[in-house]
Each structure stands twice: as structure tokens, then as C-alpha cells.
Amino acid sequence: MRILTRDQLRNLHVSEIKSIFLEVRSKINKARRKNLVAESLIELEIYYCYVFRELENKQWYESKRAS
């Protein structure tokens, strides 16, 4: 999995961001089950927040644009 910058996330379509979101969430859940090193888990959780925020922003913008 590659980590995208904020600008790269902004340029993606909603479906691509959703896919990344699900992938990151899956990795976090697997890491928690396996009790992996806290540093890598924290990095994934921070990235998860950025992806989630961008997904929310895109969905909000698209809903406003469709209205």
C-alpha cells in the first residue's frame, strides 16, 4: 500500500478514495488483532483520518453540486 499526499488524495475520484479507505481500515483491524508495533499502527490511523476527511469532503461537495 502506498501512502498518498493530501494533494494526491484530492485529485482522486470518490470511488478510488473509498477503496483506499477500506484498505487502510482493513490493515488497521488486522494490526490490532495481531498486536503489531504501536508506531506503525499509529501511522496507519493518522493516514486513515486524512483519507476519511477527504472522503467526507468529496461526498459533501458532490452532494451540494448535485442539488
C-alpha positions in Angstrom: 0.0 0.0 0.0 1.3 3.4 -0.9 0.7 6.5 1.2 -0.7 9.4 -0.8 -0.2 13.0 0.0 -3.1 15.3 0.7 -2.9 16.8 -2.8 -2.9 13.4 -4.4 -5.9 12.3 -2.4 -7.8 15.5 -3.6 -7.2 14.5 -7.2 -8.7 11.1 -6.9 -12.3 10.1 -7.6 -14.6 9.3 -4.7 -14.6 5.6 -5.7 -10.8 5.5 -5.5 -10.8 7.2 -2.1 -13.4 4.7 -0.8 -11.2 1.8 -2.0 -8.1 3.3 -0.2 -10.3 4.0 2.9 -11.4 0.3 3.1 -7.8 -0.9 2.5 -6.4 1.2 5.3 -9.3 0.3 7.7 -8.6 -3.4 6.9 -4.9 -3.0 7.7 -5.7 -1.3 11.0 -8.0 -4.0 12.1 -5.5 -6.7 11.2 -2.8 -4.9 13.0 -4.9 -4.6 16.1 -5.8 -8.3 16.1 -2.1 -9.2 15.7 -0.9 -6.7 18.3 1.6 -5.1 15.9 4.1 -2.4 16.9 2.3 0.7 18.1 4.2 3.1 15.8 3.1 1.5 12.6 -0.5 1.3 13.8 -0.5 5.0 14.8 0.8 6.0 11.4 -2.0 4.0 9.7 -4.6 5.6 12.0 -3.3 9.0 11.1 -3.4 8.2 7.4 -6.9 6.8 7.9 -8.0 10.2 9.3 -6.7 12.0 6.3 -8.4 9.6 3.9 -11.7 9.7 5.8 -11.7 13.5 5.9 -11.0 13.7 2.2 -13.8 11.2 1.5 -16.2 13.2 3.6 -15.3 16.5 1.8 -15.7 14.9 -1.6 -19.0 13.4 -0.8 -20.3 16.6 0.7 -19.1 18.6 -2.3 -20.7 16.2 -4.7 -24.0 16.2 -2.9 -24.0 20.1 -2.9 -23.1 20.1 -6.6 -25.9 17.6 -7.5 -28.5 19.8 -5.7 
